[in-house]
Amino acid sequence: MPLAYPRNRFDQEFHDIVDEFYSILTARALESMRSRIRGGAVHPLPPLGINRLIGFIEALASPSYEGQAELGTIAHSPSFLTKDVLAIAEVLHILEFAEMEDGSIKLTAAGRTFAQVGTEERKRLFKEHLLRFVPFAGHIGHVLDEREDHSAPRIRFQSELEDHLSSGDA
């Protein structure tokens, strides 16, 4: 549908197009994730800092969103870069702190809990979800737990990753 020029990003027509765009991207991202999981493929998580994930969870849990939002709507928030919203949502979905469907994101019970607890409990929850839902992280945790000094050379894991990823991604 053609939009008047100059475009007003606050117009409902503009928001409808953005929501449709995020719905399409979300569906594609979810299908891509599912096919990687089915195929057992190793895929790097988007390079995001924990503070961005925490900020997104806190924003989603706030009274403004009440635990769920259209990705297009939250992408318009001045708190988040539009280009990062889908990556953040993907990581939260993988870690099962949120669910994505039809262009929207909704906190899971674990995501709501994460938003409400203090720093130490957040660290525990994040570690638990990372080791459980990111297979390679779980593998690294298992190897380190088996060793008396809980350490291993970086090259050991990098070599394993290079069997599935480019050197840069590994």
FENSUL-V113597 format. One record per residue. N is the residue number from 1. RES is the residue in one small letter. PHI is phi in whole degrees, -180 to 180 (* if undefined). PSI is psi in whole degrees, 0 to 359 (* if undefined). OMEGA is omega in degrees with one decimal (* if undefined). Layout:
n->N res->RES phi->PHI psi->PSI omega->OMEGA
n->N res->RES phi->PHI psi->PSI omega->OMEGA
This chain:
n->1 res->m phi->* psi->131 omega->-179.5
n->2 res->p phi->-72 psi->139 omega->177.8
n->3 res->l phi->-108 psi->149 omega->177.4
n->4 res->a phi->-63 psi->151 omega->178.4
n->5 res->y phi->-118 psi->135 omega->1.0
n->6 res->p phi->-71 psi->151 omega->-177.3
n->7 res->r phi->-79 psi->144 omega->177.1
n->8 res->n phi->-112 psi->113 omega->-175.9
n->9 res->r phi->-69 psi->354 omega->178.2
n->10 res->f phi->-96 psi->353 omega->178.1
n->11 res->d phi->-67 psi->144 omega->179.5
n->12 res->q phi->-61 psi->322 omega->179.1
n->13 res->e phi->-60 psi->319 omega->178.4
n->14 res->f phi->-64 psi->315 omega->178.6
n->15 res->h phi->-61 psi->321 omega->179.3
n->16 res->d phi->-62 psi->319 omega->179.1
n->17 res->i phi->-67 psi->317 omega->178.8
n->18 res->v phi->-63 psi->317 omega->178.3
n->19 res->d phi->-61 psi->319 omega->178.3
n->20 res->e phi->-65 psi->319 omega->178.3
n->21 res->f phi->-60 psi->312 omega->179.6
n->22 res->y phi->-66 psi->327 omega->176.7
n->23 res->s phi->-63 psi->316 omega->178.9
n->24 res->i phi->-65 psi->314 omega->179.8
n->25 res->l phi->-63 psi->319 omega->179.6
n->26 res->t phi->-62 psi->315 omega->179.4
n->27 res->a phi->-61 psi->317 omega->179.2
n->28 res->r phi->-66 psi->317 omega->179.6
n->29 res->a phi->-63 psi->317 omega->179.1
n->30 res->l phi->-64 psi->316 omega->179.7
n->31 res->e phi->-64 psi->320 omega->177.9
n->32 res->s phi->-63 psi->315 omega->177.9
n->33 res->m phi->-61 psi->314 omega->-178.8
n->34 res->r phi->-62 psi->319 omega->-179.1
n->35 res->s phi->-69 psi->324 omega->176.7
n->36 res->r phi->-64 psi->318 omega->180.0
n->37 res->i phi->-66 psi->314 omega->179.1
n->38 res->r phi->-61 psi->320 omega->-177.3
n->39 res->g phi->-84 psi->357 omega->-180.0
n->40 res->g phi->70 psi->19 omega->-176.6
n->41 res->a phi->-72 psi->145 omega->173.2
n->42 res->v phi->-89 psi->128 omega->-178.4
n->43 res->h phi->-137 psi->128 omega->-179.2
n->44 res->p phi->-69 psi->144 omega->173.3
n->45 res->l phi->-71 psi->150 omega->175.4
n->46 res->p phi->-57 psi->144 omega->-177.1
n->47 res->p phi->-75 psi->89 omega->-178.9
n->48 res->l phi->-125 psi->142 omega->175.2
n->49 res->g phi->-79 psi->154 omega->-179.1
n->50 res->i phi->-61 psi->327 omega->-178.5
n->51 res->n phi->-64 psi->327 omega->177.6
n->52 res->r phi->-69 psi->321 omega->178.0
n->53 res->l phi->-64 psi->315 omega->179.7
n->54 res->i phi->-62 psi->314 omega->179.7
n->55 res->g phi->-60 psi->321 omega->179.8
n->56 res->f phi->-68 psi->315 omega->178.5
n->57 res->i phi->-61 psi->315 omega->-179.8
n->58 res->e phi->-63 psi->318 omega->178.5
n->59 res->a phi->-64 psi->315 omega->-179.1
n->60 res->l phi->-65 psi->326 omega->180.0
n->61 res->a phi->-80 psi->348 omega->-176.6
n->62 res->s phi->-67 psi->162 omega->177.3
n->63 res->p phi->-58 psi->336 omega->179.3
n->64 res->s phi->-62 psi->324 omega->-176.2
n->65 res->y phi->-115 psi->339 omega->179.3
n->66 res->e phi->52 psi->38 omega->173.4
n->67 res->g phi->91 psi->356 omega->179.0
n->68 res->q phi->-154 psi->151 omega->-179.4
n->69 res->a phi->-162 psi->156 omega->169.4
n->70 res->e phi->-73 psi->136 omega->180.0
n->71 res->l phi->-61 psi->324 omega->178.0
n->72 res->g phi->-62 psi->322 omega->179.6
n->73 res->t phi->-68 psi->313 omega->-177.8
n->74 res->i phi->-70 psi->334 omega->177.6
n->75 res->a phi->-67 psi->336 omega->178.0
n->76 res->h phi->-81 psi->349 omega->179.8
n->77 res->s phi->-65 psi->138 omega->178.6
n->78 res->p phi->-68 psi->347 omega->-178.6
n->79 res->s phi->-75 psi->340 omega->-173.9
n->80 res->f phi->-129 psi->144 omega->173.5
n->81 res->l phi->-78 psi->132 omega->-177.9
n->82 res->t phi->-53 psi->319 omega->-177.4
n->83 res->k phi->-67 psi->339 omega->-177.8
n->84 res->d phi->-91 psi->340 omega->-172.0
n->85 res->v phi->-58 psi->313 omega->-178.5
n->86 res->l phi->-66 psi->320 omega->178.8
n->87 res->a phi->-64 psi->316 omega->178.0
n->88 res->i phi->-62 psi->314 omega->-179.9
n->89 res->a phi->-61 psi->320 omega->179.2
n->90 res->e phi->-62 psi->314 omega->179.7
n->91 res->v phi->-64 psi->316 omega->179.5
n->92 res->l phi->-64 psi->326 omega->176.8
n->93 res->h phi->-68 psi->313 omega->178.9
n->94 res->i phi->-59 psi->317 omega->-178.8
n->95 res->l phi->-79 psi->358 omega->179.9
n->96 res->e phi->59 psi->35 omega->169.3
n->97 res->f phi->-93 psi->346 omega->178.8
n->98 res->a phi->-153 psi->162 omega->176.0
n->99 res->e phi->-122 psi->138 omega->176.3
n->100 res->m phi->-110 psi->138 omega->176.2
n->101 res->e phi->-162 psi->132 omega->175.4
n->102 res->d phi->49 psi->45 omega->175.8
n->103 res->g phi->79 psi->10 omega->178.3
n->104 res->s phi->-127 psi->164 omega->178.4
n->105 res->i phi->-132 psi->141 omega->-177.8
n->106 res->k phi->-137 psi->132 omega->177.2
n->107 res->l phi->-66 psi->140 omega->171.9
n->108 res->t phi->-82 psi->177 omega->176.2
n->109 res->a phi->-58 psi->320 omega->178.6
n->110 res->a phi->-64 psi->321 omega->178.2
n->111 res->g phi->-66 psi->320 omega->177.3
n->112 res->r phi->-65 psi->318 omega->177.9
n->113 res->t phi->-62 psi->314 omega->179.8
n->114 res->f phi->-55 psi->318 omega->-178.4
n->115 res->a phi->-66 psi->335 omega->-172.5
n->116 res->q phi->-98 psi->343 omega->-173.7
n->117 res->v phi->-95 psi->170 omega->-180.0
n->118 res->g phi->-81 psi->180 omega->-173.2
n->119 res->t phi->-59 psi->312 omega->-177.3
n->120 res->e phi->-64 psi->319 omega->178.5
n->121 res->e phi->-68 psi->324 omega->176.3
n->122 res->r phi->-62 psi->316 omega->178.4
n->123 res->k phi->-60 psi->316 omega->179.7
n->124 res->r phi->-63 psi->313 omega->179.7
n->125 res->l phi->-63 psi->316 omega->-179.6
n->126 res->f phi->-62 psi->314 omega->178.6
n->127 res->k phi->-59 psi->314 omega->-179.4
n->128 res->e phi->-59 psi->313 omega->-178.6
n->129 res->h phi->-71 psi->322 omega->178.5
n->130 res->l phi->-62 psi->312 omega->-178.1
n->131 res->l phi->-69 psi->329 omega->-177.5
n->132 res->r phi->-82 psi->320 omega->-170.7
n->133 res->f phi->-106 psi->353 omega->174.7
n->134 res->v phi->-116 psi->98 omega->-171.0
n->135 res->p phi->-52 psi->318 omega->-177.8
n->136 res->f phi->-69 psi->325 omega->175.8
n->137 res->a phi->-64 psi->319 omega->176.4
n->138 res->g phi->-62 psi->320 omega->177.9
n->139 res->h phi->-62 psi->313 omega->179.1
n->140 res->i phi->-61 psi->314 omega->178.8
n->141 res->g phi->-59 psi->318 omega->-179.8
n->142 res->h phi->-63 psi->314 omega->179.2
n->143 res->v phi->-60 psi->314 omega->-178.1
n->144 res->l phi->-66 psi->322 omega->178.3
n->145 res->d phi->-65 psi->329 omega->-179.2
n->146 res->e phi->-74 psi->341 omega->-176.1
n->147 res->r phi->-94 psi->140 omega->-177.2
n->148 res->e phi->-59 psi->319 omega->-178.6
n->149 res->d phi->-92 psi->3 omega->178.5
n->150 res->h phi->54 psi->39 omega->177.2
n->151 res->s phi->-140 psi->160 omega->177.4
n->152 res->a phi->-156 psi->151 omega->179.1
n->153 res->p phi->-66 psi->141 omega->-179.9
n->154 res->r phi->-56 psi->321 omega->-176.5
n->155 res->i phi->-61 psi->332 omega->179.5
n->156 res->r phi->-59 psi->314 omega->-179.1
n->157 res->f phi->-81 psi->324 omega->179.0
n->158 res->q phi->-62 psi->319 omega->178.6
n->159 res->s phi->-62 psi->319 omega->177.6
n->160 res->e phi->-63 psi->317 omega->-179.7
n->161 res->l phi->-66 psi->325 omega->-179.0
n->162 res->e phi->-67 psi->345 omega->173.4
n->163 res->d phi->-70 psi->339 omega->-174.7
n->164 res->h phi->-122 psi->340 omega->-174.3
n->165 res->l phi->-127 psi->168 omega->173.2
n->166 res->s phi->-69 psi->162 omega->179.6
n->167 res->s phi->-58 psi->319 omega->-179.7
n->168 res->g phi->-64 psi->316 omega->178.8
n->169 res->d phi->-69 psi->325 omega->178.8
n->170 res->a phi->-66 psi->* omega->*
